[in-house]
Amino acid sequence: MFVIGYFLNALATVLDYGLGFYMWVVIAHAVLSWVSPDPYNPIVRFIHNMTEPVLCRVRRWLPFGF
């Protein structure tokens, strides 16, 4: 029984770190949207490639106009 508990604890820890990292990537994407970064910069491309699949789905669900 302890093995399953340890496994679930490890899985929750990895998920926590992954979601925390992704949260910071989304924040970086939001900050980069306020400026005009070089689109060929490897860091900018990485941030865009990490966030775009999720943000594309979110944009479909949310209304576009204000």
mmCIF file of the N, C-alpha and C atoms, coordinates in Angstrom:
data_MODEL
# 
_entry.id   MODEL 
# 
loop_
_atom_site.group_PDB 
_atom_site.id 
_atom_site.type_symbol 
_atom_site.label_atom_id 
_atom_site.label_alt_id 
_atom_site.label_comp_id 
_atom_site.label_asym_id 
_atom_site.label_entity_id 
_atom_site.label_seq_id 
_atom_site.pdbx_PDB_ins_code 
_atom_site.Cartn_x 
_atom_site.Cartn_y 
_atom_site.Cartn_z 
_atom_site.occupancy 
_atom_site.B_iso_or_equiv 
_atom_site.pdbx_formal_charge 
_atom_site.auth_seq_id 
_atom_site.auth_comp_id 
_atom_site.auth_asym_id 
_atom_site.auth_atom_id 
_atom_site.pdbx_PDB_model_num 
ATOM 1   N N  . MET A 1 1  ? 0.819   -1.192 0.000   1.00 0.00 ? 1  MET A N  1 
ATOM 2   C CA . MET A 1 1  ? 0.000   0.000  0.000   1.00 0.00 ? 1  MET A CA 1 
ATOM 3   C C  . MET A 1 1  ? 0.864   1.257  0.000   1.00 0.00 ? 1  MET A C  1 
ATOM 4   N N  . PHE A 1 2  ? 2.018   1.194  0.668   1.00 0.00 ? 2  PHE A N  1 
ATOM 5   C CA . PHE A 1 2  ? 2.900   2.355  0.695   1.00 0.00 ? 2  PHE A CA 1 
ATOM 6   C C  . PHE A 1 2  ? 3.471   2.665  -0.682  1.00 0.00 ? 2  PHE A C  1 
ATOM 7   N N  . VAL A 1 3  ? 3.657   1.627  -1.494  1.00 0.00 ? 3  VAL A N  1 
ATOM 8   C CA . VAL A 1 3  ? 4.232   1.830  -2.822  1.00 0.00 ? 3  VAL A CA 1 
ATOM 9   C C  . VAL A 1 3  ? 3.303   2.684  -3.672  1.00 0.00 ? 3  VAL A C  1 
ATOM 10  N N  . ILE A 1 4  ? 2.025   2.419  -3.621  1.00 0.00 ? 4  ILE A N  1 
ATOM 11  C CA . ILE A 1 4  ? 1.058   3.204  -4.395  1.00 0.00 ? 4  ILE A CA 1 
ATOM 12  C C  . ILE A 1 4  ? 1.016   4.637  -3.888  1.00 0.00 ? 4  ILE A C  1 
ATOM 13  N N  . GLY A 1 5  ? 1.078   4.809  -2.582  1.00 0.00 ? 5  GLY A N  1 
ATOM 14  C CA . GLY A 1 5  ? 1.086   6.153  -2.009  1.00 0.00 ? 5  GLY A CA 1 
ATOM 15  C C  . GLY A 1 5  ? 2.314   6.940  -2.420  1.00 0.00 ? 5  GLY A C  1 
ATOM 16  N N  . TYR A 1 6  ? 3.478   6.284  -2.391  1.00 0.00 ? 6  TYR A N  1 
ATOM 17  C CA . TYR A 1 6  ? 4.707   6.960  -2.812  1.00 0.00 ? 6  TYR A CA 1 
ATOM 18  C C  . TYR A 1 6  ? 4.664   7.302  -4.296  1.00 0.00 ? 6  TYR A C  1 
ATOM 19  N N  . PHE A 1 7  ? 4.120   6.386  -5.087  1.00 0.00 ? 7  PHE A N  1 
ATOM 20  C CA . PHE A 1 7  ? 4.009   6.646  -6.523  1.00 0.00 ? 7  PHE A CA 1 
ATOM 21  C C  . PHE A 1 7  ? 3.091   7.830  -6.792  1.00 0.00 ? 7  PHE A C  1 
ATOM 22  N N  . LEU A 1 8  ? 1.946   7.873  -6.133  1.00 0.00 ? 8  LEU A N  1 
ATOM 23  C CA . LEU A 1 8  ? 1.017   8.990  -6.330  1.00 0.00 ? 8  LEU A CA 1 
ATOM 24  C C  . LEU A 1 8  ? 1.611   10.302 -5.830  1.00 0.00 ? 8  LEU A C  1 
ATOM 25  N N  . ASN A 1 9  ? 2.373   10.242 -4.743  1.00 0.00 ? 9  ASN A N  1 
ATOM 26  C CA . ASN A 1 9  ? 3.034   11.439 -4.243  1.00 0.00 ? 9  ASN A CA 1 
ATOM 27  C C  . ASN A 1 9  ? 4.079   11.929 -5.242  1.00 0.00 ? 9  ASN A C  1 
ATOM 28  N N  . ALA A 1 10 ? 4.857   11.024 -5.808  1.00 0.00 ? 10 ALA A N  1 
ATOM 29  C CA . ALA A 1 10 ? 5.854   11.405 -6.805  1.00 0.00 ? 10 ALA A CA 1 
ATOM 30  C C  . ALA A 1 10 ? 5.184   11.954 -8.060  1.00 0.00 ? 10 ALA A C  1 
ATOM 31  N N  . LEU A 1 11 ? 4.101   11.336 -8.475  1.00 0.00 ? 11 LEU A N  1 
ATOM 32  C CA . LEU A 1 11 ? 3.368   11.806 -9.647  1.00 0.00 ? 11 LEU A CA 1 
ATOM 33  C C  . LEU A 1 11 ? 2.796   13.200 -9.415  1.00 0.00 ? 11 LEU A C  1 
ATOM 34  N N  . ALA A 1 12 ? 2.254   13.434 -8.224  1.00 0.00 ? 12 ALA A N  1 
ATOM 35  C CA . ALA A 1 12 ? 1.715   14.756 -7.899  1.00 0.00 ? 12 ALA A CA 1 
ATOM 36  C C  . ALA A 1 12 ? 2.817   15.804 -7.851  1.00 0.00 ? 12 ALA A C  1 
ATOM 37  N N  . THR A 1 13 ? 3.991   15.437 -7.360  1.00 0.00 ? 13 THR A N  1 
ATOM 38  C CA . THR A 1 13 ? 5.112   16.375 -7.306  1.00 0.00 ? 13 THR A CA 1 
ATOM 39  C C  . THR A 1 13 ? 5.580   16.740 -8.706  1.00 0.00 ? 13 THR A C  1 
ATOM 40  N N  . VAL A 1 14 ? 5.708   15.755 -9.573  1.00 0.00 ? 14 VAL A N  1 
ATOM 41  C CA . VAL A 1 14 ? 6.120   16.027 -10.955 1.00 0.00 ? 14 VAL A CA 1 
ATOM 42  C C  . VAL A 1 14 ? 5.079   16.888 -11.655 1.00 0.00 ? 14 VAL A C  1 
ATOM 43  N N  . LEU A 1 15 ? 3.813   16.598 -11.450 1.00 0.00 ? 15 LEU A N  1 
ATOM 44  C CA . LEU A 1 15 ? 2.741   17.388 -12.047 1.00 0.00 ? 15 LEU A CA 1 
ATOM 45  C C  . LEU A 1 15 ? 2.758   18.817 -11.516 1.00 0.00 ? 15 LEU A C  1 
ATOM 46  N N  . ASP A 1 16 ? 3.031   18.981 -10.235 1.00 0.00 ? 16 ASP A N  1 
ATOM 47  C CA . ASP A 1 16 ? 3.112   20.313 -9.632  1.00 0.00 ? 16 ASP A CA 1 
ATOM 48  C C  . ASP A 1 16 ? 4.253   21.118 -10.249 1.00 0.00 ? 16 ASP A C  1 
ATOM 49  N N  . TYR A 1 17 ? 5.421   20.510 -10.385 1.00 0.00 ? 17 TYR A N  1 
ATOM 50  C CA . TYR A 1 17 ? 6.556   21.210 -11.000 1.00 0.00 ? 17 TYR A CA 1 
ATOM 51  C C  . TYR A 1 17 ? 6.281   21.534 -12.466 1.00 0.00 ? 17 TYR A C  1 
ATOM 52  N N  . GLY A 1 18 ? 5.682   20.596 -13.184 1.00 0.00 ? 18 GLY A N  1 
ATOM 53  C CA . GLY A 1 18 ? 5.378   20.828 -14.594 1.00 0.00 ? 18 GLY A CA 1 
ATOM 54  C C  . GLY A 1 18 ? 4.383   21.956 -14.797 1.00 0.00 ? 18 GLY A C  1 
ATOM 55  N N  . LEU A 1 19 ? 3.327   21.972 -13.996 1.00 0.00 ? 19 LEU A N  1 
ATOM 56  C CA . LEU A 1 19 ? 2.334   23.044 -14.117 1.00 0.00 ? 19 LEU A CA 1 
ATOM 57  C C  . LEU A 1 19 ? 2.895   24.383 -13.654 1.00 0.00 ? 19 LEU A C  1 
ATOM 58  N N  . GLY A 1 20 ? 3.766   24.365 -12.655 1.00 0.00 ? 20 GLY A N  1 
ATOM 59  C CA . GLY A 1 20 ? 4.419   25.602 -12.222 1.00 0.00 ? 20 GLY A CA 1 
ATOM 60  C C  . GLY A 1 20 ? 5.314   26.169 -13.311 1.00 0.00 ? 20 GLY A C  1 
ATOM 61  N N  . PHE A 1 21 ? 6.082   25.286 -13.970 1.00 0.00 ? 21 PHE A N  1 
ATOM 62  C CA . PHE A 1 21 ? 6.926   25.716 -15.083 1.00 0.00 ? 21 PHE A CA 1 
ATOM 63  C C  . PHE A 1 21 ? 6.080   26.268 -16.215 1.00 0.00 ? 21 PHE A C  1 
ATOM 64  N N  . TYR A 1 22 ? 4.972   25.587 -16.526 1.00 0.00 ? 22 TYR A N  1 
ATOM 65  C CA . TYR A 1 22 ? 4.111   26.038 -17.619 1.00 0.00 ? 22 TYR A CA 1 
ATOM 66  C C  . TYR A 1 22 ? 3.452   27.375 -17.293 1.00 0.00 ? 22 TYR A C  1 
ATOM 67  N N  . MET A 1 23 ? 3.132   27.596 -16.024 1.00 0.00 ? 23 MET A N  1 
ATOM 68  C CA . MET A 1 23 ? 2.565   28.877 -15.611 1.00 0.00 ? 23 MET A CA 1 
ATOM 69  C C  . MET A 1 23 ? 3.549   30.008 -15.903 1.00 0.00 ? 23 MET A C  1 
ATOM 70  N N  . TRP A 1 24 ? 4.827   29.793 -15.608 1.00 0.00 ? 24 TRP A N  1 
ATOM 71  C CA . TRP A 1 24 ? 5.828   30.833 -15.871 1.00 0.00 ? 24 TRP A CA 1 
ATOM 72  C C  . TRP A 1 24 ? 6.041   31.036 -17.365 1.00 0.00 ? 24 TRP A C  1 
ATOM 73  N N  . VAL A 1 25 ? 5.911   29.978 -18.157 1.00 0.00 ? 25 VAL A N  1 
ATOM 74  C CA . VAL A 1 25 ? 6.030   30.122 -19.612 1.00 0.00 ? 25 VAL A CA 1 
ATOM 75  C C  . VAL A 1 25 ? 4.863   30.945 -20.149 1.00 0.00 ? 25 VAL A C  1 
ATOM 76  N N  . VAL A 1 26 ? 3.660   30.730 -19.634 1.00 0.00 ? 26 VAL A N  1 
ATOM 77  C CA . VAL A 1 26 ? 2.499   31.518 -20.062 1.00 0.00 ? 26 VAL A CA 1 
ATOM 78  C C  . VAL A 1 26 ? 2.669   32.978 -19.646 1.00 0.00 ? 26 VAL A C  1 
ATOM 79  N N  . ILE A 1 27 ? 3.195   33.221 -18.462 1.00 0.00 ? 27 ILE A N  1 
ATOM 80  C CA . ILE A 1 27 ? 3.451   34.598 -18.031 1.00 0.00 ? 27 ILE A CA 1 
ATOM 81  C C  . ILE A 1 27 ? 4.487   35.250 -18.938 1.00 0.00 ? 27 ILE A C  1 
ATOM 82  N N  . ALA A 1 28 ? 5.533   34.513 -19.297 1.00 0.00 ? 28 ALA A N  1 
ATOM 83  C CA . ALA A 1 28 ? 6.538   35.053 -20.214 1.00 0.00 ? 28 ALA A CA 1 
ATOM 84  C C  . ALA A 1 28 ? 5.920   35.357 -21.574 1.00 0.00 ? 28 ALA A C  1 
ATOM 85  N N  . HIS A 1 29 ? 5.009   34.512 -22.028 1.00 0.00 ? 29 HIS A N  1 
ATOM 86  C CA . HIS A 1 29 ? 4.324   34.756 -23.299 1.00 0.00 ? 29 HIS A CA 1 
ATOM 87  C C  . HIS A 1 29 ? 3.483   36.028 -23.225 1.00 0.00 ? 29 HIS A C  1 
ATOM 88  N N  . ALA A 1 30 ? 2.826   36.246 -22.095 1.00 0.00 ? 30 ALA A N  1 
ATOM 89  C CA . ALA A 1 30 ? 2.025   37.461 -21.916 1.00 0.00 ? 30 ALA A CA 1 
ATOM 90  C C  . ALA A 1 30 ? 2.913   38.699 -21.911 1.00 0.00 ? 30 ALA A C  1 
ATOM 91  N N  . VAL A 1 31 ? 4.051   38.626 -21.245 1.00 0.00 ? 31 VAL A N  1 
ATOM 92  C CA . VAL A 1 31 ? 4.973   39.771 -21.219 1.00 0.00 ? 31 VAL A CA 1 
ATOM 93  C C  . VAL A 1 31 ? 5.535   40.027 -22.611 1.00 0.00 ? 31 VAL A C  1 
ATOM 94  N N  . LEU A 1 32 ? 5.856   38.970 -23.334 1.00 0.00 ? 32 LEU A N  1 
ATOM 95  C CA . LEU A 1 32 ? 6.382   39.144 -24.691 1.00 0.00 ? 32 LEU A CA 1 
ATOM 96  C C  . LEU A 1 32 ? 5.332   39.697 -25.645 1.00 0.00 ? 32 LEU A C  1 
ATOM 97  N N  . SER A 1 33 ? 4.060   39.496 -25.344 1.00 0.00 ? 33 SER A N  1 
ATOM 98  C CA . SER A 1 33 ? 3.022   40.036 -26.223 1.00 0.00 ? 33 SER A CA 1 
ATOM 99  C C  . SER A 1 33 ? 2.911   41.551 -26.095 1.00 0.00 ? 33 SER A C  1 
ATOM 100 N N  . TRP A 1 34 ? 3.452   42.130 -25.032 1.00 0.00 ? 34 TRP A N  1 
ATOM 101 C CA . TRP A 1 34 ? 3.406   43.579 -24.846 1.00 0.00 ? 34 TRP A CA 1 
ATOM 102 C C  . TRP A 1 34 ? 4.508   44.285 -25.615 1.00 0.00 ? 34 TRP A C  1 
ATOM 103 N N  . VAL A 1 35 ? 5.563   43.572 -25.968 1.00 0.00 ? 35 VAL A N  1 
ATOM 104 C CA . VAL A 1 35 ? 6.689   44.155 -26.706 1.00 0.00 ? 35 VAL A CA 1 
ATOM 105 C C  . VAL A 1 35 ? 6.747   43.501 -28.078 1.00 0.00 ? 35 VAL A C  1 
ATOM 106 N N  . SER A 1 36 ? 7.677   43.925 -28.874 1.00 0.00 ? 36 SER A N  1 
ATOM 107 C CA . SER A 1 36 ? 7.834   43.346 -30.207 1.00 0.00 ? 36 SER A CA 1 
ATOM 108 C C  . SER A 1 36 ? 9.150   42.567 -30.266 1.00 0.00 ? 36 SER A C  1 
ATOM 109 N N  . PRO A 1 37 ? 9.135   41.300 -29.811 1.00 0.00 ? 37 PRO A N  1 
ATOM 110 C CA . PRO A 1 37 ? 10.386  40.535 -29.811 1.00 0.00 ? 37 PRO A CA 1 
ATOM 111 C C  . PRO A 1 37 ? 10.720  40.017 -31.205 1.00 0.00 ? 37 PRO A C  1 
ATOM 112 N N  . ASP A 1 38 ? 11.965  39.645 -31.369 1.00 0.00 ? 38 ASP A N  1 
ATOM 113 C CA . ASP A 1 38 ? 12.405  39.045 -32.622 1.00 0.00 ? 38 ASP A CA 1 
ATOM 114 C C  . ASP A 1 38 ? 11.776  37.654 -32.740 1.00 0.00 ? 38 ASP A C  1 
ATOM 115 N N  . PRO A 1 39 ? 10.954  37.398 -33.761 1.00 0.00 ? 39 PRO A N  1 
ATOM 116 C CA . PRO A 1 39 ? 10.285  36.091 -33.850 1.00 0.00 ? 39 PRO A CA 1 
ATOM 117 C C  . PRO A 1 39 ? 11.238  34.935 -34.152 1.00 0.00 ? 39 PRO A C  1 
ATOM 118 N N  . TYR A 1 40 ? 12.464  35.228 -34.560 1.00 0.00 ? 40 TYR A N  1 
ATOM 119 C CA . TYR A 1 40 ? 13.426  34.168 -34.864 1.00 0.00 ? 40 TYR A CA 1 
ATOM 120 C C  . TYR A 1 40 ? 14.345  33.855 -33.692 1.00 0.00 ? 40 TYR A C  1 
ATOM 121 N N  . ASN A 1 41 ? 14.156  34.542 -32.573 1.00 0.00 ? 41 ASN A N  1 
ATOM 122 C CA . ASN A 1 41 ? 14.928  34.259 -31.371 1.00 0.00 ? 41 ASN A CA 1 
ATOM 123 C C  . ASN A 1 41 ? 14.526  32.881 -30.848 1.00 0.00 ? 41 ASN A C  1 
ATOM 124 N N  . PRO A 1 42 ? 15.496  32.020 -30.523 1.00 0.00 ? 42 PRO A N  1 
ATOM 125 C CA . PRO A 1 42 ? 15.148  30.664 -30.073 1.00 0.00 ? 42 PRO A CA 1 
ATOM 126 C C  . PRO A 1 42 ? 14.298  30.634 -28.800 1.00 0.00 ? 42 PRO A C  1 
ATOM 127 N N  . ILE A 1 43 ? 14.526  31.562 -27.889 1.00 0.00 ? 43 ILE A N  1 
ATOM 128 C CA . ILE A 1 43 ? 13.741  31.582 -26.654 1.00 0.00 ? 43 ILE A CA 1 
ATOM 129 C C  . ILE A 1 43 ? 12.301  31.983 -26.954 1.00 0.00 ? 43 ILE A C  1 
ATOM 130 N N  . VAL A 1 44 ? 12.126  32.971 -27.815 1.00 0.00 ? 44 VAL A N  1 
ATOM 131 C CA . VAL A 1 44 ? 10.780  33.413 -28.185 1.00 0.00 ? 44 VAL A CA 1 
ATOM 132 C C  . VAL A 1 44 ? 10.048  32.297 -28.916 1.00 0.00 ? 44 VAL A C  1 
ATOM 133 N N  . ARG A 1 45 ? 10.738  31.597 -29.782 1.00 0.00 ? 45 ARG A N  1 
ATOM 134 C CA . ARG A 1 45 ? 10.115  30.485 -30.510 1.00 0.00 ? 45 ARG A CA 1 
ATOM 135 C C  . ARG A 1 45 ? 9.726   29.351 -29.558 1.00 0.00 ? 45 ARG A C  1 
ATOM 136 N N  . PHE A 1 46 ? 10.591  29.068 -28.581 1.00 0.00 ? 46 PHE A N  1 
ATOM 137 C CA . PHE A 1 46 ? 10.289  28.029 -27.592 1.00 0.00 ? 46 PHE A CA 1 
ATOM 138 C C  . PHE A 1 46 ? 9.037   28.391 -26.799 1.00 0.00 ? 46 PHE A C  1 
ATOM 139 N N  . ILE A 1 47 ? 8.972   29.635 -26.331 1.00 0.00 ? 47 ILE A N  1 
ATOM 140 C CA . ILE A 1 47 ? 7.812   30.071 -25.548 1.00 0.00 ? 47 ILE A CA 1 
ATOM 141 C C  . ILE A 1 47 ? 6.550   30.006 -26.398 1.00 0.00 ? 47 ILE A C  1 
ATOM 142 N N  . HIS A 1 48 ? 6.649   30.439 -27.649 1.00 0.00 ? 48 HIS A N  1 
ATOM 143 C CA . HIS A 1 48 ? 5.484   30.398 -28.535 1.00 0.00 ? 48 HIS A CA 1 
ATOM 144 C C  . HIS A 1 48 ? 5.050   28.954 -28.799 1.00 0.00 ? 48 HIS A C  1 
ATOM 145 N N  . ASN A 1 49 ? 6.001   28.080 -29.072 1.00 0.00 ? 49 ASN A N  1 
ATOM 146 C CA . ASN A 1 49 ? 5.665   26.681 -29.357 1.00 0.00 ? 49 ASN A CA 1 
ATOM 147 C C  . ASN A 1 49 ? 5.104   25.954 -28.134 1.00 0.00 ? 49 ASN A C  1 
ATOM 148 N N  . MET A 1 50 ? 5.509   26.363 -26.942 1.00 0.00 ? 50 MET A N  1 
ATOM 149 C CA . MET A 1 50 ? 4.996   25.727 -25.726 1.00 0.00 ? 50 MET A CA 1 
ATOM 150 C C  . MET A 1 50 ? 3.577   26.183 -25.396 1.00 0.00 ? 50 MET A C  1 
ATOM 151 N N  . THR A 1 51 ? 3.263   27.446 -25.655 1.00 0.00 ? 51 THR A N  1 
ATOM 152 C CA . THR A 1 51 ? 1.976   27.981 -25.220 1.00 0.00 ? 51 THR A CA 1 
ATOM 153 C C  . THR A 1 51 ? 0.903   27.963 -26.301 1.00 0.00 ? 51 THR A C  1 
ATOM 154 N N  . GLU A 1 52 ? 1.277   27.968 -27.539 1.00 0.00 ? 52 GLU A N  1 
ATOM 155 C CA . GLU A 1 52 ? 0.294   28.117 -28.609 1.00 0.00 ? 52 GLU A CA 1 
ATOM 156 C C  . GLU A 1 52 ? -0.726  26.985 -28.693 1.00 0.00 ? 52 GLU A C  1 
ATOM 157 N N  . PRO A 1 53 ? -0.368  25.705 -28.509 1.00 0.00 ? 53 PRO A N  1 
ATOM 158 C CA . PRO A 1 53 ? -1.404  24.660 -28.583 1.00 0.00 ? 53 PRO A CA 1 
ATOM 159 C C  . PRO A 1 53 ? -2.524  24.840 -27.556 1.00 0.00 ? 53 PRO A C  1 
ATOM 160 N N  . VAL A 1 54 ? -2.182  25.233 -26.355 1.00 0.00 ? 54 VAL A N  1 
ATOM 161 C CA . VAL A 1 54 ? -3.205  25.422 -25.321 1.00 0.00 ? 54 VAL A CA 1 
ATOM 162 C C  . VAL A 1 54 ? -3.956  26.723 -25.552 1.00 0.00 ? 54 VAL A C  1 
ATOM 163 N N  . LEU A 1 55 ? -3.243  27.790 -25.869 1.00 0.00 ? 55 LEU A N  1 
ATOM 164 C CA . LEU A 1 55 ? -3.895  29.080 -26.061 1.00 0.00 ? 55 LEU A CA 1 
ATOM 165 C C  . LEU A 1 55 ? -4.815  29.078 -27.284 1.00 0.00 ? 55 LEU A C  1 
ATOM 166 N N  . CYS A 1 56 ? -4.504  28.280 -28.286 1.00 0.00 ? 56 CYS A N  1 
ATOM 167 C CA . CYS A 1 56 ? -5.374  28.181 -29.461 1.00 0.00 ? 56 CYS A CA 1 
ATOM 168 C C  . CYS A 1 56 ? -6.733  27.601 -29.060 1.00 0.00 ? 56 CYS A C  1 
ATOM 169 N N  . ARG A 1 57 ? -6.730  26.588 -28.216 1.00 0.00 ? 57 ARG A N  1 
ATOM 170 C CA . ARG A 1 57 ? -7.994  26.007 -27.750 1.00 0.00 ? 57 ARG A CA 1 
ATOM 171 C C  . ARG A 1 57 ? -8.752  26.973 -26.852 1.00 0.00 ? 57 ARG A C  1 
ATOM 172 N N  . VAL A 1 58 ? -8.025  27.713 -26.024 1.00 0.00 ? 58 VAL A N  1 
ATOM 173 C CA . VAL A 1 58 ? -8.677  28.684 -25.141 1.00 0.00 ? 58 VAL A CA 1 
ATOM 174 C C  . VAL A 1 58 ? -9.310  29.796 -25.968 1.00 0.00 ? 58 VAL A C  1 
ATOM 175 N N  . ARG A 1 59 ? -8.644  30.224 -27.025 1.00 0.00 ? 59 ARG A N  1 
ATOM 176 C CA . ARG A 1 59 ? -9.190  31.285 -27.886 1.00 0.00 ? 59 ARG A CA 1 
ATOM 177 C C  . ARG A 1 59 ? -10.480 30.842 -28.567 1.00 0.00 ? 59 ARG A C  1 
ATOM 178 N N  . ARG A 1 60 ? -10.627 29.565 -28.857 1.00 0.00 ? 60 ARG A N  1 
ATOM 179 C CA . ARG A 1 60 ? -11.867 29.074 -29.466 1.00 0.00 ? 60 ARG A CA 1 
ATOM 180 C C  . ARG A 1 60 ? -13.037 29.159 -28.497 1.00 0.00 ? 60 ARG A C  1 
ATOM 181 N N  . TRP A 1 61 ? -12.783 28.944 -27.218 1.00 0.00 ? 61 TRP A N  1 
ATOM 182 C CA . TRP A 1 61 ? -13.857 28.935 -26.226 1.00 0.00 ? 61 TRP A CA 1 
ATOM 183 C C  . TRP A 1 61 ? -14.248 30.327 -25.776 1.00 0.00 ? 61 TRP A C  1 
ATOM 184 N N  . LEU A 1 62 ? -13.294 31.245 -25.707 1.00 0.00 ? 62 LEU A N  1 
ATOM 185 C CA . LEU A 1 62 ? -13.576 32.589 -25.203 1.00 0.00 ? 62 LEU A CA 1 
ATOM 186 C C  . LEU A 1 62 ? -14.066 33.495 -26.326 1.00 0.00 ? 62 LEU A C  1 
ATOM 187 N N  . PRO A 1 63 ? -14.947 34.435 -26.008 1.00 0.00 ? 63 PRO A N  1 
ATOM 188 C CA . PRO A 1 63 ? -15.375 35.385 -27.045 1.00 0.00 ? 63 PRO A CA 1 
ATOM 189 C C  . PRO A 1 63 ? -14.226 36.298 -27.445 1.00 0.00 ? 63 PRO A C  1 
ATOM 190 N N  . PHE A 1 64 ? -14.169 36.630 -28.720 1.00 0.00 ? 64 PHE A N  1 
ATOM 191 C CA . PHE A 1 64 ? -13.045 37.408 -29.247 1.00 0.00 ? 64 PHE A CA 1 
ATOM 192 C C  . PHE A 1 64 ? -13.243 38.903 -29.067 1.00 0.00 ? 64 PHE A C  1 
ATOM 193 N N  . GLY A 1 65 ? -14.439 39.428 -29.321 1.00 0.00 ? 65 GLY A N  1 
ATOM 194 C CA . GLY A 1 65 ? -14.675 40.871 -29.255 1.00 0.00 ? 65 GLY A CA 1 
ATOM 195 C C  . GLY A 1 65 ? -14.979 41.349 -27.852 1.00 0.00 ? 65 GLY A C  1 
ATOM 196 N N  . PHE A 1 66 ? -14.700 42.606 -27.611 1.00 0.00 ? 66 PHE A N  1 
ATOM 197 C CA . PHE A 1 66 ? -14.987 43.196 -26.294 1.00 0.00 ? 66 PHE A CA 1 
ATOM 198 C C  . PHE A 1 66 ? -16.228 44.032 -26.403 1.00 0.00 ? 66 PHE A C  1 
# 
